[in-house]
């Protein structure tokens, strides 16, 4: 039987088209999910990190986006940063004094030796909560929450946030807040994203019990 080089090429093109179609269908099925985080007294929690982990274990390939934590006025800004595992975080020093940035957390131990001006970078390659300080200025503190899922977000001053592009499925919902300190995120329940979410649906309401509530 005579064959030509066109058949493998056609098969490859067909496979590529099917892959693109599958991605398009996946994207079409994924929608944003609003949420609200409160403590057990009903008070809204800002800087709360919320992330979803698929119960079936099927997590898309990681596409970590870079982030930046600025040193200015002897403070880290922002206080809380959430990134996907493998993300690079820059630490620019915008003060006119030197800082020595470090962490002793299990999820990432590092030290950026004393530097003034410029920026240094750290790659966060293990899930967990990383507490960051300055060896020179004890009042400086920041947190990096490293997650192993693309479905994450942080609340604003009203305790509200939005999880972008959540596909249909069932998820474990975890929440972390600075008042937890070095403790890991708390799994507060499960969430099912239906095939089609109604317009104007109520935000996902989450309660995080905290010490002192």
MARKOLGU-27115 format. One line per field, with one value per residue: x negated, y negated, z negated of N, C-alpha, C, CB in turn; residue number from 1; chain. Coordinates in steps of 0.02 Angstrom, whole numbers. Glycine has a CB too. Example, Ala and Ser with C-alpha at 12.3 -4.5 7.8 and 13.67 -1.06 7.14 Angstrom:
! MARKOLGU-27115
n_u	[-660  -642]
n_v	[284  112]
n_w	[-390  -354]
ca_u	[-615  -684]
ca_v	[225  53]
ca_w	[-390  -357]
c_u	[-660  -645]
c_v	[165  -2]
c_w	[-390  -394]
cb_u	[-565  -704]
cb_v	[224  30]
cb_w	[-452  -286]
num	[1  2]
cadena	[A  A]
***
This chain:
! MARKOLGU-27115
n_u	[-42  -29  -93  -89  -175  -79  23  -19  -40  88  153  86  122  260  262  209  308  416  366  359  496  543  483  546  680  666  627  742  832  787  807  805  803  880  844  864  783  792  763  800  881  948  885  810  668  521  381  386  347  412  431  463  465  472  577  562  431  379  283  248  101  -32  -41  -123  -115  -218  -258  -265  -341  -354  -477  -457  -454  -494  -415  -335  -250  -126  -45  -1  -30  22  -24  -48  -124  -295  -308  -395  -449  -479  -581  -589  -684  -635  -666  -781  -871  -958  -897  -874  -811  -719  -669  -616  -529  -458  -409  -483  -645  -755  -875  -899  -1033  -1093  -1042  -1031  -921  -881  -830  -787  -761  -654  -610  -465  -439  -367  -216  -129  -131  -227  -318  -385  -520  -624  -793  -848  -748  -630  -493  -445  -347  -282  -179  -185  -79  -83  -13  52  132  229  338  369  379  381  454  526  545  678  696  728  700  643  639  557  610  664  688  823  861  815  749  626  627  516  456  353  284  198  207  194  61  -86  -19  61  176  353  468  627  740  837  864  970  960  1078  1128  1179  1180  1298  1338  1292  1285  1280  1136  1010  1018  910  844  719  656  571  442  491  610]
n_v	[60  -107  -250  -422  -572  -656  -605  -582  -718  -773  -705  -757  -891  -879  -830  -940  -1035  -978  -984  -1123  -1150  -1082  -1156  -1278  -1245  -1213  -1337  -1409  -1351  -1389  -1505  -1660  -1665  -1742  -1784  -1794  -1827  -1801  -1819  -1718  -1802  -1873  -1979  -2060  -1999  -2065  -2043  -1906  -1745  -1642  -1482  -1355  -1180  -1050  -911  -793  -789  -834  -949  -1090  -1112  -1202  -1380  -1490  -1659  -1804  -1905  -2049  -2118  -2260  -2357  -2490  -2643  -2577  -2463  -2314  -2297  -2226  -2173  -2040  -1915  -1808  -1668  -1552  -1392  -1389  -1518  -1673  -1799  -1968  -2079  -2232  -2368  -2517  -2609  -2728  -2668  -2519  -2349  -2184  -2048  -1905  -1733  -1604  -1504  -1340  -1315  -1398  -1441  -1574  -1706  -1872  -1956  -2105  -2248  -2400  -2495  -2443  -2274  -2109  -1933  -1795  -1625  -1537  -1380  -1282  -1229  -1320  -1426  -1569  -1665  -1825  -1931  -2069  -2076  -2188  -2278  -2247  -2267  -2250  -2149  -2020  -1912  -1768  -1668  -1513  -1418  -1265  -1267  -1342  -1416  -1541  -1683  -1846  -1935  -2101  -2259  -2248  -2117  -2041  -1950  -1884  -1734  -1691  -1617  -1480  -1313  -1196  -1082  -996  -1059  -1074  -1198  -1315  -1428  -1562  -1678  -1826  -1827  -1697  -1675  -1580  -1463  -1336  -1353  -1343  -1216  -1249  -1195  -1125  -1154  -1162  -1192  -1227  -1172  -1281  -1441  -1544  -1712  -1850  -1779  -1740  -1780  -1661  -1614  -1619  -1563  -1593  -1528  -1609  -1633  -1713  -1762]
n_w	[0  46  -33  -83  -133  -176  -255  -394  -422  -406  -509  -619  -610  -629  -760  -828  -803  -872  -1002  -1021  -1012  -1124  -1226  -1204  -1232  -1367  -1418  -1389  -1475  -1597  -1726  -1819  -1999  -2129  -2301  -2480  -2633  -2805  -2983  -3130  -3202  -3111  -3053  -2913  -2824  -2771  -2658  -2657  -2597  -2473  -2405  -2281  -2268  -2154  -2185  -2116  -2089  -1970  -1912  -1814  -1707  -1785  -1776  -1829  -1881  -1891  -2038  -2149  -2292  -2376  -2461  -2561  -2651  -2766  -2766  -2705  -2554  -2455  -2611  -2606  -2488  -2359  -2267  -2130  -2142  -2099  -2056  -2028  -2137  -2152  -2249  -2264  -2329  -2384  -2476  -2551  -2627  -2683  -2671  -2738  -2684  -2733  -2764  -2873  -2856  -2830  -2702  -2621  -2640  -2648  -2617  -2576  -2560  -2643  -2558  -2463  -2369  -2199  -2155  -2209  -2178  -2215  -2196  -2227  -2264  -2331  -2403  -2532  -2681  -2689  -2794  -2798  -2840  -2897  -2935  -2990  -3024  -3133  -3135  -3010  -2907  -2804  -2704  -2601  -2516  -2451  -2327  -2256  -2142  -2010  -2046  -2136  -2248  -2328  -2464  -2469  -2555  -2594  -2620  -2512  -2359  -2199  -2113  -1971  -1816  -1846  -1817  -1782  -1914  -2068  -2218  -2350  -2475  -2535  -2659  -2709  -2827  -2886  -3026  -3060  -3059  -3050  -3031  -2929  -2787  -2813  -2781  -2737  -2686  -2549  -2374  -2235  -2068  -1953  -1786  -1718  -1777  -1857  -1808  -1909  -2027  -2203  -2302  -2352  -2516  -2650  -2805  -2921  -3062  -3193  -3314  -3462  -3416]
ca_u	[0  -70  -76  -122  -191  -24  67  -41  -30  160  169  59  164  324  251  200  374  455  339  382  568  552  465  599  739  649  629  811  868  758  832  781  845  873  848  861  753  805  744  859  924  981  845  777  596  480  318  396  333  458  413  501  428  519  580  540  358  359  263  215  29  -44  -62  -133  -127  -264  -229  -315  -331  -396  -500  -452  -436  -507  -358  -325  -184  -70  -55  12  -35  36  -52  -48  -190  -341  -309  -450  -428  -531  -582  -623  -694  -625  -689  -850  -911  -966  -856  -898  -748  -731  -615  -635  -471  -473  -392  -537  -696  -800  -897  -925  -1082  -1085  -1047  -996  -903  -879  -780  -809  -706  -650  -561  -430  -428  -336  -155  -130  -132  -295  -321  -445  -539  -687  -840  -867  -688  -588  -421  -427  -323  -239  -164  -173  -42  -99  39  40  193  236  400  355  388  374  507  512  565  746  698  750  651  668  598  567  609  672  726  872  831  821  685  615  616  470  450  299  285  138  215  173  -12  -120  24  83  244  405  519  690  797  832  902  984  973  1121  1110  1196  1195  1347  1314  1310  1289  1251  1066  996  1009  861  829  654  649  506  433  512  677]
ca_v	[0  -167  -304  -486  -610  -700  -575  -602  -790  -784  -680  -804  -951  -863  -827  -1009  -1067  -950  -1011  -1192  -1149  -1062  -1214  -1328  -1223  -1219  -1408  -1432  -1325  -1418  -1572  -1688  -1650  -1790  -1755  -1838  -1794  -1832  -1778  -1688  -1855  -1905  -2035  -2047  -1991  -2085  -2007  -1833  -1707  -1587  -1444  -1295  -1122  -1001  -849  -737  -793  -856  -1019  -1108  -1125  -1267  -1438  -1540  -1728  -1837  -1953  -2096  -2143  -2320  -2383  -2563  -2671  -2524  -2417  -2273  -2309  -2218  -2129  -1970  -1899  -1738  -1648  -1481  -1360  -1402  -1589  -1716  -1860  -2019  -2118  -2296  -2411  -2587  -2652  -2752  -2630  -2449  -2298  -2115  -2012  -1835  -1691  -1540  -1459  -1276  -1317  -1432  -1473  -1613  -1771  -1920  -1993  -2177  -2286  -2464  -2506  -2383  -2223  -2040  -1888  -1729  -1580  -1500  -1316  -1233  -1257  -1334  -1496  -1594  -1728  -1862  -1986  -2104  -2067  -2253  -2313  -2193  -2281  -2234  -2081  -2007  -1841  -1741  -1605  -1477  -1367  -1217  -1269  -1408  -1447  -1576  -1755  -1878  -1983  -2171  -2287  -2228  -2045  -2009  -1936  -1848  -1680  -1693  -1558  -1417  -1266  -1152  -1029  -1000  -1083  -1090  -1270  -1330  -1499  -1582  -1749  -1842  -1811  -1627  -1674  -1527  -1404  -1326  -1372  -1301  -1193  -1270  -1161  -1105  -1197  -1133  -1241  -1193  -1181  -1350  -1480  -1597  -1781  -1884  -1731  -1763  -1759  -1605  -1641  -1578  -1584  -1569  -1537  -1634  -1640  -1777  -1781]
ca_w	[0  52  -80  -70  -194  -194  -306  -461  -430  -417  -576  -667  -608  -660  -832  -852  -803  -927  -1064  -1026  -1025  -1194  -1268  -1196  -1270  -1438  -1436  -1386  -1533  -1657  -1741  -1882  -2057  -2183  -2368  -2538  -2690  -2870  -3040  -3162  -3229  -3055  -3027  -2849  -2830  -2713  -2650  -2664  -2536  -2460  -2345  -2268  -2244  -2127  -2223  -2074  -2082  -1903  -1913  -1751  -1712  -1816  -1737  -1882  -1862  -1938  -2084  -2176  -2360  -2379  -2526  -2559  -2716  -2815  -2763  -2646  -2523  -2502  -2669  -2586  -2416  -2345  -2202  -2115  -2151  -2044  -2039  -2049  -2171  -2156  -2310  -2253  -2388  -2364  -2530  -2544  -2676  -2664  -2703  -2734  -2681  -2747  -2790  -2904  -2848  -2798  -2631  -2585  -2680  -2605  -2641  -2527  -2601  -2647  -2494  -2459  -2299  -2158  -2170  -2208  -2159  -2247  -2166  -2278  -2230  -2374  -2432  -2604  -2702  -2699  -2831  -2776  -2883  -2883  -2991  -3017  -3049  -3158  -3126  -2941  -2899  -2746  -2695  -2534  -2518  -2389  -2317  -2202  -2102  -1978  -2066  -2199  -2249  -2394  -2476  -2479  -2620  -2611  -2630  -2451  -2307  -2141  -2086  -1898  -1772  -1882  -1776  -1815  -1954  -2140  -2245  -2421  -2483  -2590  -2674  -2754  -2845  -2926  -3097  -3070  -3064  -3012  -3023  -2860  -2771  -2842  -2734  -2768  -2656  -2479  -2329  -2170  -2015  -1904  -1715  -1700  -1837  -1842  -1812  -1971  -2083  -2266  -2312  -2397  -2584  -2686  -2874  -2946  -3135  -3212  -3386  -3489  -3392]
c_u	[-44  -46  -113  -135  -134  18  44  -30  43  180  145  101  231  317  244  267  418  432  361  456  581  536  519  661  727  654  701  850  844  784  803  830  830  877  842  833  767  776  807  904  963  943  810  701  562  414  326  384  381  433  452  456  477  518  557  465  333  346  229  140  17  -67  -73  -149  -174  -227  -285  -293  -380  -415  -500  -425  -443  -447  -364  -255  -179  -89  -50  8  -20  13  -44  -119  -233  -347  -371  -422  -487  -524  -620  -627  -689  -640  -760  -895  -912  -917  -888  -837  -760  -666  -644  -578  -491  -460  -444  -584  -744  -823  -924  -969  -1073  -1094  -1005  -984  -903  -826  -813  -749  -712  -596  -531  -405  -395  -273  -162  -130  -204  -291  -388  -457  -603  -731  -859  -808  -636  -513  -398  -406  -278  -228  -157  -139  -50  -49  24  102  198  297  391  367  382  429  481  538  635  752  721  692  683  617  609  568  610  715  777  835  842  752  685  597  572  463  391  305  224  146  200  97  -42  -78  48  155  293  455  587  750  783  878  909  1000  1014  1099  1126  1216  1245  1317  1337  1316  1256  1179  1061  980  966  849  764  651  578  502  454  579  728]
c_v	[-62  -220  -367  -520  -653  -672  -592  -677  -806  -762  -729  -868  -939  -860  -896  -1045  -1043  -977  -1083  -1195  -1131  -1119  -1267  -1309  -1229  -1292  -1434  -1410  -1356  -1490  -1595  -1672  -1702  -1755  -1810  -1799  -1835  -1788  -1754  -1739  -1890  -1963  -2015  -2045  -2014  -2047  -1932  -1800  -1649  -1549  -1378  -1240  -1070  -936  -789  -738  -817  -931  -1035  -1119  -1195  -1320  -1496  -1609  -1760  -1887  -1997  -2117  -2200  -2336  -2459  -2588  -2619  -2477  -2373  -2288  -2267  -2173  -2056  -1965  -1825  -1723  -1573  -1454  -1370  -1475  -1624  -1779  -1907  -2059  -2183  -2337  -2484  -2635  -2677  -2722  -2557  -2404  -2230  -2070  -1937  -1799  -1627  -1489  -1395  -1277  -1353  -1467  -1511  -1675  -1811  -1968  -2069  -2212  -2349  -2479  -2440  -2334  -2154  -1995  -1822  -1689  -1537  -1434  -1262  -1264  -1268  -1408  -1516  -1662  -1762  -1920  -2020  -2098  -2132  -2287  -2261  -2205  -2264  -2161  -2077  -1932  -1825  -1674  -1571  -1419  -1325  -1210  -1337  -1447  -1479  -1650  -1780  -1929  -2054  -2194  -2268  -2153  -2007  -1999  -1898  -1796  -1678  -1624  -1491  -1370  -1228  -1098  -1041  -1013  -1084  -1164  -1282  -1405  -1510  -1657  -1764  -1826  -1737  -1622  -1620  -1465  -1398  -1350  -1321  -1281  -1206  -1237  -1141  -1150  -1161  -1188  -1206  -1209  -1251  -1387  -1535  -1666  -1812  -1837  -1761  -1739  -1700  -1634  -1594  -1607  -1552  -1581  -1558  -1641  -1710  -1800  -1773]
c_w	[0  3  -60  -136  -217  -251  -376  -474  -444  -487  -629  -670  -641  -736  -862  -855  -860  -994  -1075  -1043  -1098  -1241  -1264  -1235  -1345  -1460  -1437  -1447  -1597  -1666  -1808  -1938  -2112  -2251  -2421  -2597  -2753  -2925  -3075  -3196  -3174  -3025  -2962  -2860  -2765  -2715  -2664  -2596  -2531  -2399  -2343  -2242  -2218  -2167  -2182  -2062  -2015  -1903  -1847  -1760  -1740  -1767  -1786  -1855  -1913  -1983  -2111  -2246  -2370  -2451  -2521  -2626  -2772  -2822  -2701  -2619  -2460  -2561  -2649  -2510  -2408  -2274  -2193  -2123  -2088  -2024  -2065  -2080  -2176  -2220  -2298  -2318  -2365  -2421  -2515  -2597  -2654  -2703  -2693  -2740  -2691  -2765  -2818  -2897  -2812  -2723  -2589  -2634  -2633  -2643  -2583  -2565  -2592  -2579  -2497  -2385  -2261  -2181  -2168  -2201  -2196  -2211  -2222  -2248  -2273  -2405  -2508  -2617  -2719  -2734  -2817  -2823  -2859  -2945  -3024  -3051  -3069  -3144  -3055  -2935  -2837  -2742  -2621  -2543  -2450  -2382  -2256  -2159  -2068  -2002  -2135  -2192  -2321  -2403  -2482  -2547  -2641  -2624  -2568  -2402  -2250  -2118  -2011  -1866  -1809  -1840  -1818  -1855  -2028  -2170  -2321  -2426  -2544  -2597  -2722  -2766  -2888  -3000  -3112  -3077  -3020  -3000  -2951  -2850  -2800  -2788  -2767  -2737  -2584  -2438  -2262  -2121  -1962  -1832  -1692  -1763  -1819  -1850  -1878  -2031  -2145  -2272  -2360  -2465  -2625  -2756  -2896  -3022  -3152  -3288  -3408  -3464  -3447]
cb_u	[48  -68  -93  -79  -251  20  70  -114  -54  201  138  -13  175  350  189  151  409  452  262  368  603  508  398  616  755  578  588  845  860  681  909  771  832  927  792  931  677  881  699  836  883  1048  794  796  578  468  265  469  259  532  337  558  383  503  650  577  329  414  216  247  -5  -96  -9  -188  -60  -320  -191  -323  -340  -359  -571  -405  -363  -525  -291  -334  -175  -9  -3  81  -105  112  -126  -20  -182  -320  -246  -498  -397  -529  -614  -588  -763  -553  -687  -852  -881  -1038  -783  -953  -711  -782  -563  -653  -415  -432  -324  -509  -735  -766  -951  -866  -1153  -1135  -1025  -1039  -952  -947  -721  -849  -705  -634  -593  -371  -492  -385  -95  -191  -85  -335  -312  -437  -549  -674  -902  -893  -659  -598  -407  -485  -284  -270  -99  -240  35  -173  108  19  257  240  459  283  458  304  545  541  560  793  743  805  592  684  615  512  548  705  679  919  756  853  670  558  684  401  516  228  352  122  286  197  -32  -184  85  78  254  442  510  697  859  851  867  1041  906  1193  1147  1253  1130  1408  1339  1373  1256  1293  1023  937  1078  795  887  595  668  491  360  462  697]
cb_v	[0  -194  -284  -531  -652  -712  -500  -585  -828  -747  -611  -822  -973  -796  -786  -1047  -1055  -873  -1007  -1230  -1099  -1001  -1242  -1337  -1151  -1192  -1449  -1406  -1249  -1417  -1574  -1764  -1578  -1845  -1703  -1868  -1784  -1844  -1818  -1637  -1905  -1928  -2058  -2101  -1917  -2161  -2036  -1817  -1682  -1612  -1429  -1309  -1091  -987  -838  -738  -727  -838  -1034  -1172  -1118  -1260  -1457  -1518  -1768  -1873  -1918  -2158  -2086  -2380  -2354  -2586  -2698  -2554  -2456  -2196  -2385  -2191  -2145  -1947  -1917  -1722  -1670  -1468  -1285  -1362  -1624  -1732  -1845  -2066  -2078  -2337  -2397  -2597  -2615  -2829  -2637  -2426  -2299  -2099  -2024  -1827  -1675  -1550  -1495  -1220  -1351  -1483  -1421  -1632  -1764  -1957  -1973  -2205  -2242  -2522  -2555  -2349  -2226  -2022  -1876  -1735  -1535  -1542  -1291  -1209  -1211  -1302  -1507  -1599  -1717  -1887  -1962  -2180  -2031  -2298  -2363  -2183  -2354  -2250  -2057  -2035  -1821  -1734  -1617  -1451  -1401  -1148  -1255  -1399  -1395  -1562  -1775  -1911  -1964  -2214  -2363  -2248  -2029  -2051  -1897  -1897  -1611  -1735  -1561  -1428  -1218  -1121  -1025  -935  -1153  -1045  -1307  -1297  -1528  -1563  -1768  -1914  -1828  -1584  -1663  -1507  -1408  -1253  -1377  -1338  -1117  -1345  -1205  -1030  -1266  -1082  -1270  -1214  -1130  -1352  -1510  -1590  -1823  -1920  -1664  -1738  -1817  -1560  -1653  -1573  -1565  -1604  -1472  -1702  -1626  -1828  -1739]
cb_w	[-61  124  -153  -24  -183  -134  -297  -471  -368  -365  -587  -650  -536  -633  -847  -808  -736  -927  -1065  -960  -979  -1210  -1247  -1122  -1252  -1451  -1387  -1323  -1536  -1655  -1742  -1876  -2084  -2179  -2378  -2556  -2680  -2881  -3089  -3213  -3268  -3076  -3079  -2797  -2845  -2713  -2696  -2689  -2536  -2450  -2345  -2218  -2301  -2053  -2249  -2008  -2096  -1851  -1974  -1722  -1643  -1871  -1682  -1929  -1857  -1900  -2143  -2130  -2414  -2348  -2544  -2501  -2714  -2883  -2764  -2661  -2507  -2467  -2724  -2612  -2388  -2354  -2196  -2044  -2166  -1985  -2066  -1989  -2241  -2094  -2369  -2199  -2423  -2341  -2599  -2548  -2748  -2676  -2675  -2790  -2614  -2804  -2734  -2978  -2810  -2830  -2621  -2534  -2724  -2538  -2697  -2488  -2583  -2698  -2435  -2492  -2266  -2158  -2119  -2273  -2084  -2324  -2110  -2309  -2204  -2430  -2419  -2636  -2763  -2632  -2908  -2703  -2955  -2865  -2966  -2961  -2996  -3231  -3140  -2893  -2962  -2680  -2733  -2493  -2536  -2389  -2310  -2230  -2146  -1903  -2068  -2223  -2219  -2401  -2540  -2423  -2617  -2555  -2686  -2417  -2336  -2083  -2120  -1867  -1728  -1953  -1740  -1762  -1940  -2170  -2217  -2452  -2489  -2578  -2705  -2725  -2882  -2918  -3119  -3011  -3136  -3047  -3071  -2840  -2695  -2901  -2716  -2762  -2659  -2470  -2319  -2174  -1985  -1913  -1672  -1646  -1868  -1886  -1752  -1962  -2064  -2326  -2338  -2370  -2618  -2647  -2922  -2910  -3173  -3179  -3406  -3472  -3330]
num	[1  2  3  4  5  6  7  8  9  10  11  12  13  14  15  16  17  18  19  20  21  22  23  24  25  26  27  28  29  30  31  32  33  34  35  36  37  38  39  40  41  42  43  44  45  46  47  48  49  50  51  52  53  54  55  56  57  58  59  60  61  62  63  64  65  66  67  68  69  70  71  72  73  74  75  76  77  78  79  80  81  82  83  84  85  86  87  88  89  90  91  92  93  94  95  96  97  98  99  100  101  102  103  104  105  106  107  108  109  110  111  112  113  114  115  116  117  118  119  120  121  122  123  124  125  126  127  128  129  130  131  132  133  134  135  136  137  138  139  140  141  142  143  144  145  146  147  148  149  150  151  152  153  154  155  156  157  158  159  160  161  162  163  164  165  166  167  168  169  170  171  172  173  174  175  176  177  178  179  180  181  182  183  184  185  186  187  188  189  190  191  192  193  194  195  196  197  198  199  200  201  202  203  204  205  206  207  208  209  210  211  212  213]
cadena	[A  A  A  A  A  A  A  A  A  A  A  A  A  A  A  A  A  A  A  A  A  A  A  A  A  A  A  A  A  A  A  A  A  A  A  A  A  A  A  A  A  A  A  A  A  A  A  A  A  A  A  A  A  A  A  A  A  A  A  A  A  A  A  A  A  A  A  A  A  A  A  A  A  A  A  A  A  A  A  A  A  A  A  A  A  A  A  A  A  A  A  A  A  A  A  A  A  A  A  A  A  A  A  A  A  A  A  A  A  A  A  A  A  A  A  A  A  A  A  A  A  A  A  A  A  A  A  A  A  A  A  A  A  A  A  A  A  A  A  A  A  A  A  A  A  A  A  A  A  A  A  A  A  A  A  A  A  A  A  A  A  A  A  A  A  A  A  A  A  A  A  A  A  A  A  A  A  A  A  A  A  A  A  A  A  A  A  A  A  A  A  A  A  A  A  A  A  A  A  A  A  A  A  A  A  A  A  A  A  A  A  A  A]
***
